[in-house]
């Protein structure tokens, strides 16, 4: 029967598009608080036997948990095959017509998507679908391979535990694969026997959790994916619930696998279900199924093309819909290993209110981390009080309920939207943001299990209704990207694209309200990478606008550490994210909480180029691996970037002792990011070397990517030899220091010495004391002169005077360089003449002083005309000594 509903009274959020646009936000810095402490596991009955009931259903967890190690070894083999298929999708996507962000906003996402995909042929669209299904098949084989290996290793141990249980008066009811465990009904006395076996990590009472249904959407933007041809086709979503009425008109052909898991449920006195049917006798499971995959033209599911796996672990009872944990674990093991689940939707309680962790949360985290299966779980309906969230895990979505007030506003207007009053609030007891994301959960119209006798569709509220919106959304993202996107990348995308708008309370909305329209716009802005202990990695975002975000996401690894306390688990590795203005080298924002595996940063202004830095704060990873996989999603296109990478090229000058020479260091930046505060330091390894000019260290300032600058110094060497010149270039950029070193061997040679003799000259002198003047070029270690075959030292290689004997003389100046090589000037011959000229009469006109030309005879009685300098006047004549050259000069 088709329900006739009053549209003024109820809005149909699942089927109506309302794209939320983020107003500019101011992002508070998230900094590290106190290191989280390991909470004692008070629910472990092995450690606390006094609180155990007399007889109870139990989950017995073994110490040996090989799944994580198996997964690490198996995944890479299949990931390579997936990557090969993903290239097909990437090639087809290249044919999408390109639009920039402004054009997308102008057209609206639906029209923009229609335009972008209009260039694809039917054959290309068909090939995309076939490739997605092939990828799904590969991933299914991977999950089955991992689970089979786990089962084969676990079975012998589980059989031993089963024997212990039987001997102490209990009965085993099943086993778990994801977590190596045995499900049993045991008397209290079995706890001692299990403890003495040494094989058991913990024993928990097998408790039941209730469907998160309240008393009783705008909302998601899914139509954007539909317009692009993505509706979840090819992927399998598990409805872990109270069953599904597969005959409902809106669900015909949707359910592809069915099985009931009520081994523990049937032992409960309030049980009012049927273990022999997969039909929904409660209504909760069918309602959730319709939200995910209804194919009704009016009340269409969010991922109406997906295949639905009906894993009936929830049951109808006199107290409502509930699920025993062991039944749920068996159902999920089957859904993954046999039915090929890609996503699990679980709309039941998980942990106690406001706690930081529990066994159920660790179980779901293990599914996500080791099997690449995304999980969405309801946050709980214990609001509006703070610290009431009941799904505190790390790797799955903890989903809150949004109330859109039955309006579908204009683009960007979410002013009247709010969190549903019943939706559980955060934070967890260790201060983490939970829930993660909000989705429509108030007055949701979906399939009704008793449609045969009443309305086909019925309204209901609760985080139970919000959760399938998120699990269905994951199927849409998978449909677009294929499982090249693992759960880490999907979480990063969905939390980064979630809209905060006027919702500033992270306790209520987590990281924001799910917006698939924005997720589509950001679908390619995700990088999946890994990092080593203590390392940093960089990325670049261009044209980041005010209000844009970047979100870092990674997994908590769930492995029981049997070598230590049996209830100690690997702690979360600590990764941090920073963003910087590249041009100014200033930090814009950072998130370094120390407790979250979601770190988010954002901008309050616009920047042309933003540097994203991921830092592994943990220097010794806790999960027996030296790498951590993570994803970064951004509002704008993001790409990996090599950090500043400095290299130093050194000059090879010719150097001579005591002579100045120029030494250069060319610094190049081969990275993708600009280097700031670049300085170069020259280290001299010998005291013989001296920097004459050039500051040291020497600042080169800003060095853009693929550019270089040169530092130079003037030096001298006081000695010959080969010296090691050490150069270090450093840059302080984006909170890190980058260095480059180089060295060069520079030889300082002694060098030639040239000597030019200026005096004496090749002439006749009349004075017995003559000035020795010469010039040196080069470095001389010692100097001397040779006068008529007699050597005389020249201290300090200075000029000097020497005494000359009458007649012919010779002069040569010598010097040796620092290597001992002797160099000499040209030899000069000169004469000393001391003969007195005959008396003569000086003309009257020069008696007062001066010079004159006269005549006379020299000592050889040669006559000639002479030029006479004024000598001593005796009243009548000037009597002077005149050398030969003067006589006839």
Secondary structure, 3 states (H helix, E strand, C coil): CCCCCCCCCCCCHHHCCCCCCCCCCCCCCECCCCCCCCCCCCCCCCCCHHHCCCEEEEEEEECCCCHHHHHHHHHHHHHHHHHHHHHHHHHHHCCCCCCCHHHHHHHCHHHHHHHHHCCCCHHHHHHHHHHHHHHHHHHHHHHHHHHHHHHHHHHHHHHHHHHHHHHCCCEEEEEECCCCEEEEEEECCHHHHHHHHCCEEEEEECCEEEECCCCCCCCCCCHHHHHCCCCCCCCEEEEEECCCCCCCHHHCCCEEEEEECCCCHHHCCCECCCCCCCCCCCCHHHHHHHHHHCECCCCECCCCCCEEEEEECEECECCCCEEEHHHHHHHHHHHHHCCCCCEEEECECCCCCCCCCCHHHHHHHHHHHHHCCEEEEECCCCCCCCCCCCCCCCCCEEEEEEECCCCCCCCCCCCCCEECCCCCCCCCCCCCCCCCEEEECCCEEEECCCCCCCCCEEEECCHHHHHHHHHHHHHHHHHHHHHHCCHHHHHHHHHHHCECCCCCCHHHHCCCECCHHHHHHCCCCEEEEEEECCCEEEEEEEEECCCCEEEEEECCCCCECCCCCCCCECCCCCEEEEEEECCCCEEEEEECCCCCCEEEEECCCCEEEEEEEEEECCCCCCCCCCEEEEEEEECCCEEECCCCCEEEEECCCCEEECCCEEEEEEEEECCCCCEEEEEEEEEECCCCEEEEECCCCEEEEEECCCEEEEEEEEEEECCCEEEEEEEEEEEEECCEEEEEEEEEEEEEECCCCEEEEEECCCCEECCCEEEEEEEEECCCCEEEEEECCEEEECHHHCCEEEECCCEEEEEEEEEECCCCCEEECCCEEEEECCCECCCCCCCHHHCCCCEEEEEEECCCCCEEEEEEECCEECCCCEECECCHHHHCC
